[in-house]
Amino acid sequence: MGESAVLALGLVNPLATLVIDDAAGRMCAKFLGLHVVGTLGLVARAKRSGWIDSARLVFNEVHAAGLWLDEQIIEKVLRELGESPDS
């Protein structure tokens, strides 16, 4: 589903949290007053909530599926979550 479809769903469901990684899509969502989070933020929330045991494992799986995530940002998030960036 493209960013425009996600934005349209967000306009219909303004209490929803939209998951958008694309910078332009995130900017549009914020301009429209919609709540947006990226993949890294979503995984971090899942880890903090206890829904997953390892954010690193999820990041590896997301990367293997073809989504590019900045390794420096991943390492920063992992440190904030108390996980070793090297595991």
GICORWO-V625951 format. One record per residue. N is the residue number from 0. RES is the residue in three letters. SS is DSSP state (h for helix, s for strand, l for the rest). Layout:
n: <N	N>
res: <RES	RES>
ss: <SS	SS>
This chain:
n: <0	1	2	3	4	5	6	7	8	9	10	11	12	13	14	15	16	17	18	19	20	21	22	23	24	25	26	27	28	29	30	31	32	33	34	35	36	37	38	39	40	41	42	43	44	45	46	47	48	49	50	51	52	53	54	55	56	57	58	59	60	61	62	63	64	65	66	67	68	69	70	71	72	73	74	75	76	77	78	79	80	81	82	83	84	85	86>
res: <MET	GLY	GLU	SER	ALA	VAL	LEU	ALA	LEU	GLY	LEU	VAL	ASN	PRO	LEU	ALA	THR	LEU	VAL	ILE	ASP	ASP	ALA	ALA	GLY	ARG	MET	CYS	ALA	LYS	PHE	LEU	GLY	LEU	HIS	VAL	VAL	GLY	THR	LEU	GLY	LEU	VAL	ALA	ARG	ALA	LYS	ARG	SER	GLY	TRP	ILE	ASP	SER	ALA	ARG	LEU	VAL	PHE	ASN	GLU	VAL	HIS	ALA	ALA	GLY	LEU	TRP	LEU	ASP	GLU	GLN	ILE	ILE	GLU	LYS	VAL	LEU	ARG	GLU	LEU	GLY	GLU	SER	PRO	ASP	SER>
ss: <l	l	h	h	h	h	h	h	h	h	h	h	l	l	l	l	s	s	s	l	l	l	h	h	h	h	h	h	h	h	h	l	l	l	s	s	s	l	h	h	h	h	h	h	h	h	h	h	l	l	l	l	l	l	h	h	h	h	h	h	h	h	h	h	l	l	l	l	l	l	h	h	h	h	h	h	h	h	h	h	l	l	l	l	l	l	l>
